[in-house]
Amino acid sequence: MKSSIGYQVLITFALLGFSLVNTAFAQNPYDKFRERRYSNEGYLSEADEMKLGDQVHAEVLKQMRLVQDPTINNYVTSIGRKLARNSLRPNISWQFYVIDDKSVNAFATLGGKVYVHTGLLAVTQNEAQLASVLGHEIGHIVGRHGLENVKRANKYGTLAGIAQIAGAVLGGRTGASIGELAGNLIAGGYLMKHSRDAEREADYLGLYELDRSGYNTAGMVQMFETLAKISQSQPNSVGSILASHPPATERAQNTRREIGDYLKGTDARGILNTNDYNRIKGSTPMPADKPRRVRPRG
């Protein structure tokens, strides 16, 4: 009997050891992104992307209400531009906007345009957390994820092709029809709803932007932990864009893994919070209960 029990204990420890070794050597989910190089090759030219981004922004303004407080806008822009300077796409005209909306949401479109809702600002607890959100959205633009979605939609015949879009941007269509095209891009979710792998890539890119900008990388882990709690306790407050992301618990785990493997110590140094953040957080207006929305044309 004793030998049988001892054998069972031995097997249990052997299995436990195998499990720990297997976990330790599991592939880092970010490994696939390390050798990627980013450009507009195969998509719109950068100049055309900027022009279409302006048209998309005009459509966003028809659907959503921007915060007009220059102090809040300048603060968010200053963080965003610092991160963008330390991104893999530092030389485009980056613009950051705060949307008066209570949903916990943020998104990026084309040509360096990033949007964050007041509802998301409200749930952040320090500047590094806010920076992690902006860094993630910058990552989408660096990765050309919006352009990739448009290209994929063209492949399946759900949107006019890249050549037609380029023609519209370059003057092949009237301003009204370009606006219709931009509205269709928004309505179809082509610029804002990405594959889960694209979301992981944006997390990866954003984490390194955070570190290169001097922020404490723990801010990104904290932000994902906050989103995980909100998703459980207040699922209706999470915007549809964030709801389509990988689970926040997975994103926190991936970030911890990357920090442990490649960014050791960065979660114990750098900027976590600032007095500017505390002042802005205290002055951020409560988002409107019913933000103005207009259905895009088309």
VEXDREN-2710 file (C-alpha; in Angstrom, 1 decimal):
% VEXDREN-2710
k/r/px/py/pz
1/MET/0.0/0.0/0.0
2/LYS/2.8/2.4/1.0
3/SER/4.6/1.8/-2.3
4/SER/1.4/2.4/-4.2
5/ILE/0.9/5.7/-2.5
6/GLY/4.5/6.7/-3.0
7/TYR/4.2/5.8/-6.7
8/GLN/1.1/8.0/-7.0
9/VAL/2.8/10.9/-5.3
10/LEU/5.8/10.5/-7.7
11/ILE/3.5/10.5/-10.7
12/THR/1.7/13.6/-9.4
13/PHE/4.9/15.6/-9.0
14/ALA/6.2/14.4/-12.4
15/LEU/3.0/15.7/-14.1
16/LEU/3.2/18.9/-12.2
17/GLY/6.8/19.4/-13.3
18/PHE/5.9/18.7/-16.9
19/SER/3.1/21.3/-16.7
20/LEU/5.4/23.9/-15.2
21/VAL/8.0/23.2/-17.9
22/ASN/5.4/23.3/-20.6
23/THR/4.1/26.6/-19.4
24/ALA/7.6/28.1/-19.2
25/PHE/8.4/27.1/-22.7
26/ALA/5.0/28.0/-24.3
27/GLN/5.4/30.4/-27.2
28/ASN/5.1/34.0/-26.4
29/PRO/2.0/35.3/-28.3
30/TYR/4.0/38.4/-29.4
31/ASP/6.8/36.4/-31.1
32/LYS/5.1/36.6/-34.5
33/PHE/5.3/40.4/-34.5
34/ARG/9.0/40.9/-33.7
35/GLU/10.3/40.8/-37.2
36/ARG/7.5/42.7/-38.9
37/ARG/8.3/45.8/-41.0
38/TYR/5.6/48.3/-41.5
39/SER/4.8/50.4/-44.7
40/ASN/1.9/51.4/-46.9
41/GLU/3.1/49.1/-49.7
42/GLY/0.0/47.2/-51.0
43/TYR/-2.4/49.8/-49.5
44/LEU/-3.2/53.4/-50.2
45/SER/-0.2/55.7/-50.4
46/GLU/0.5/57.6/-47.2
47/ALA/-0.7/60.8/-48.8
48/ASP/-3.9/59.2/-49.9
49/GLU/-4.4/57.7/-46.4
50/MET/-4.1/61.1/-44.9
51/LYS/-6.7/62.6/-47.2
52/LEU/-9.2/59.7/-46.6
53/GLY/-8.5/60.0/-42.9
54/ASP/-9.6/63.7/-43.1
55/GLN/-12.9/62.6/-44.8
56/VAL/-13.5/59.9/-42.2
57/HIS/-12.9/62.5/-39.4
58/ALA/-15.6/64.7/-41.0
59/GLU/-18.0/61.8/-40.7
60/VAL/-17.0/61.1/-37.1
61/LEU/-17.9/64.7/-36.3
62/LYS/-21.4/64.2/-37.7
63/GLN/-21.9/61.2/-35.4
64/MET/-20.2/62.1/-32.2
65/ARG/-19.7/65.2/-30.0
66/LEU/-16.1/66.2/-29.2
67/VAL/-15.1/67.7/-25.8
68/GLN/-14.3/71.3/-26.4
69/ASP/-12.3/72.0/-23.3
70/PRO/-8.8/72.9/-24.6
71/THR/-7.1/71.9/-21.4
72/ILE/-8.3/68.4/-21.6
73/ASN/-7.7/68.2/-25.4
74/ASN/-4.1/69.6/-25.1
75/TYR/-3.3/67.2/-22.3
76/VAL/-4.5/64.1/-24.2
77/THR/-2.7/65.4/-27.3
78/SER/0.6/65.9/-25.5
79/ILE/0.6/62.3/-24.2
80/GLY/-0.5/60.9/-27.6
81/ARG/2.2/62.8/-29.5
82/LYS/4.9/61.8/-27.1
83/LEU/3.9/58.2/-27.7
84/ALA/3.7/58.7/-31.4
85/ARG/7.2/60.2/-31.6
86/ASN/8.4/56.9/-30.0
87/SER/6.4/54.7/-32.3
88/LEU/7.5/53.0/-35.5
89/ARG/5.6/55.7/-37.5
90/PRO/6.7/59.0/-36.0
91/ASN/6.6/61.3/-39.0
92/ILE/2.9/61.6/-39.9
93/SER/0.5/64.2/-38.5
94/TRP/-0.9/62.6/-35.4
95/GLN/-4.1/64.1/-34.0
96/PHE/-6.0/63.1/-30.8
97/TYR/-9.6/63.8/-29.9
98/VAL/-11.7/63.3/-26.8
99/ILE/-15.3/62.2/-27.5
100/ASP/-18.1/63.1/-25.0
101/ASP/-19.5/59.6/-24.5
102/LYS/-20.0/57.6/-21.4
103/SER/-19.1/54.2/-23.0
104/VAL/-15.7/52.8/-22.1
105/ASN/-14.2/53.0/-25.6
106/ALA/-11.4/54.3/-27.8
107/PHE/-10.6/53.8/-31.5
108/ALA/-8.3/54.9/-34.3
109/THR/-9.1/55.5/-38.0
110/LEU/-6.7/56.5/-40.7
111/GLY/-3.8/58.9/-41.1
112/GLY/-2.9/59.3/-37.4
113/LYS/-6.3/60.1/-36.0
114/VAL/-7.1/58.7/-32.5
115/TYR/-10.2/59.1/-30.5
116/VAL/-10.8/58.3/-26.8
117/HIS/-14.2/58.5/-25.0
118/THR/-14.7/60.4/-21.7
119/GLY/-16.1/57.2/-20.4
120/LEU/-12.7/55.5/-20.8
121/LEU/-10.9/58.5/-19.3
122/ALA/-13.1/58.2/-16.3
123/VAL/-12.1/54.7/-15.5
124/THR/-8.3/55.2/-15.8
125/GLN/-6.5/55.7/-12.5
126/ASN/-3.2/57.2/-13.6
127/GLU/-1.4/58.7/-16.6
128/ALA/0.4/55.5/-17.5
129/GLN/-3.0/53.7/-17.9
130/LEU/-4.3/56.5/-20.2
131/ALA/-1.0/56.3/-22.1
132/SER/-1.4/52.6/-22.6
133/VAL/-4.8/53.1/-24.2
134/LEU/-3.4/55.8/-26.6
135/GLY/-0.4/53.6/-27.3
136/HIS/-2.6/50.7/-28.3
137/GLU/-4.6/52.9/-30.7
138/ILE/-1.4/54.3/-32.2
139/GLY/-0.3/50.7/-32.7
140/HIS/-3.3/50.1/-34.9
141/ILE/-2.2/52.9/-37.2
142/VAL/1.4/51.8/-37.2
143/GLY/0.2/48.3/-38.1
144/ARG/-2.0/49.6/-40.9
145/HIS/-4.8/47.6/-39.5
146/GLY/-7.6/49.9/-40.8
147/LEU/-6.1/49.7/-44.3
148/GLU/-5.8/45.9/-44.0
149/ASN/-9.5/45.7/-43.1
150/VAL/-10.4/47.8/-46.2
151/LYS/-8.2/45.6/-48.4
152/ARG/-9.9/42.5/-46.9
153/ALA/-13.3/43.9/-47.5
154/ASN/-12.4/44.5/-51.1
155/LYS/-11.3/40.9/-51.5
156/TYR/-14.7/39.7/-50.4
157/GLY/-16.6/42.3/-52.5
158/THR/-18.1/44.2/-49.6
159/LEU/-16.4/47.5/-50.4
160/ALA/-15.0/49.4/-53.3
161/GLY/-11.4/48.4/-54.0
162/ILE/-8.2/50.2/-53.1
163/ALA/-7.9/51.5/-56.6
164/GLN/-11.4/53.0/-56.6
165/ILE/-10.8/54.5/-53.1
166/ALA/-7.6/56.0/-54.3
167/GLY/-9.4/57.5/-57.3
168/ALA/-12.0/59.0/-55.0
169/VAL/-9.4/60.5/-52.8
170/LEU/-7.4/61.9/-55.7
171/GLY/-10.4/63.7/-57.2
172/GLY/-12.1/61.0/-59.2
173/ARG/-15.3/61.6/-57.3
174/THR/-17.2/64.5/-55.9
175/GLY/-16.7/65.6/-52.3
176/ALA/-20.1/64.3/-51.5
177/SER/-19.4/60.8/-52.8
178/ILE/-16.0/60.7/-51.0
179/GLY/-18.0/61.6/-47.8
180/GLU/-20.3/58.7/-48.6
181/LEU/-17.4/56.4/-48.9
182/ALA/-16.0/57.6/-45.6
183/GLY/-19.4/57.1/-44.0
184/ASN/-19.5/53.5/-45.3
185/LEU/-16.1/52.8/-43.9
186/ILE/-17.4/53.8/-40.5
187/ALA/-20.8/52.2/-40.8
188/GLY/-19.2/48.9/-41.8
189/GLY/-16.7/49.0/-39.0
190/TYR/-13.9/48.6/-41.5
191/LEU/-11.6/51.0/-39.6
192/MET/-12.4/50.2/-36.0
193/LYS/-13.1/46.5/-35.6
194/HIS/-10.0/44.4/-36.0
195/SER/-9.1/40.8/-35.8
196/ARG/-8.0/39.5/-32.4
197/ASP/-4.5/39.1/-33.8
198/ALA/-4.4/42.7/-34.9
199/GLU/-5.5/43.7/-31.3
200/ARG/-2.7/41.7/-29.9
201/GLU/-0.2/43.3/-32.3
202/ALA/-1.5/46.8/-31.2
203/ASP/-1.0/45.8/-27.6
204/TYR/2.6/44.7/-28.4
205/LEU/3.4/47.9/-30.3
206/GLY/1.7/50.0/-27.7
207/LEU/3.7/48.4/-24.8
208/TYR/7.0/49.3/-26.4
209/GLU/5.8/52.9/-27.2
210/LEU/4.9/53.1/-23.5
211/ASP/8.4/52.0/-22.5
212/ARG/10.3/54.2/-25.0
213/SER/8.2/57.2/-23.8
214/GLY/9.4/56.7/-20.2
215/TYR/6.2/55.3/-18.8
216/ASN/5.9/52.5/-16.2
217/THR/4.7/49.5/-18.2
218/ALA/2.7/48.3/-15.2
219/GLY/0.1/50.9/-16.4
220/MET/-0.9/48.7/-19.3
221/VAL/-1.4/45.7/-17.1
222/GLN/-3.4/47.8/-14.7
223/MET/-5.6/49.1/-17.5
224/PHE/-6.4/45.6/-18.7
225/GLU/-7.2/44.5/-15.1
226/THR/-9.6/47.5/-14.9
227/LEU/-11.2/46.6/-18.2
228/ALA/-11.6/43.0/-17.0
229/LYS/-13.4/44.1/-13.9
230/ILE/-15.7/46.4/-15.8
231/SER/-16.5/43.8/-18.4
232/GLN/-17.7/41.6/-15.5
233/SER/-19.5/44.1/-13.4
234/GLN/-20.8/46.6/-16.0
235/PRO/-20.8/44.8/-19.4
236/ASN/-23.2/47.3/-20.9
237/SER/-20.7/50.2/-20.3
238/VAL/-18.0/48.7/-22.5
239/GLY/-18.3/50.0/-26.1
240/SER/-18.7/47.6/-29.0
241/ILE/-15.2/48.2/-30.2
242/LEU/-13.6/47.1/-26.9
243/ALA/-16.1/44.3/-26.6
244/SER/-14.6/42.7/-29.7
245/HIS/-11.1/42.6/-28.3
246/PRO/-9.5/39.5/-26.8
247/PRO/-10.5/39.0/-23.2
248/ALA/-8.8/41.7/-21.0
249/THR/-7.5/38.9/-18.7
250/GLU/-5.6/37.4/-21.7
251/ARG/-4.3/40.8/-22.6
252/ALA/-3.0/41.4/-19.1
253/GLN/-1.4/38.0/-19.1
254/ASN/0.3/38.6/-22.5
255/THR/1.6/41.9/-21.3
256/ARG/3.0/40.4/-18.1
257/ARG/4.7/37.7/-20.1
258/GLU/6.3/40.2/-22.5
259/ILE/7.5/42.4/-19.6
260/GLY/9.0/39.3/-17.9
261/ASP/10.7/38.0/-21.1
262/TYR/11.9/41.2/-22.7
263/LEU/11.2/44.3/-20.6
264/LYS/12.3/43.3/-17.1
265/GLY/12.1/46.0/-14.5
266/THR/10.1/48.4/-16.7
267/ASP/7.1/47.8/-14.5
268/ALA/9.0/49.1/-11.5
269/ARG/10.3/52.3/-13.0
270/GLY/9.2/55.2/-15.2
271/ILE/6.2/57.5/-15.0
272/LEU/3.1/56.1/-13.4
273/ASN/1.2/59.3/-12.6
274/THR/1.6/63.0/-12.8
275/ASN/0.0/66.1/-11.3
276/ASP/-1.3/67.0/-14.7
277/TYR/-3.3/63.8/-14.8
278/ASN/-4.8/64.5/-11.4
279/ARG/-5.8/68.0/-12.4
280/ILE/-7.4/66.8/-15.7
281/LYS/-9.1/63.9/-14.1
282/GLY/-10.8/66.2/-11.6
283/SER/-11.9/68.6/-14.4
284/THR/-13.1/66.1/-17.0
285/PRO/-16.8/66.6/-17.5
286/MET/-19.3/63.8/-17.0
287/PRO/-20.1/62.4/-20.4
288/ALA/-23.5/63.1/-21.9
289/ASP/-26.2/60.4/-21.2
290/LYS/-27.3/60.6/-24.8
291/PRO/-24.5/61.7/-27.1
292/ARG/-25.6/63.1/-30.4
293/ARG/-25.5/60.4/-33.1
294/VAL/-26.3/60.5/-36.7
295/ARG/-26.6/57.4/-38.9
296/PRO/-23.8/57.6/-41.6
297/ARG/-25.0/58.0/-45.1
298/GLY/-25.0/55.0/-47.4
END
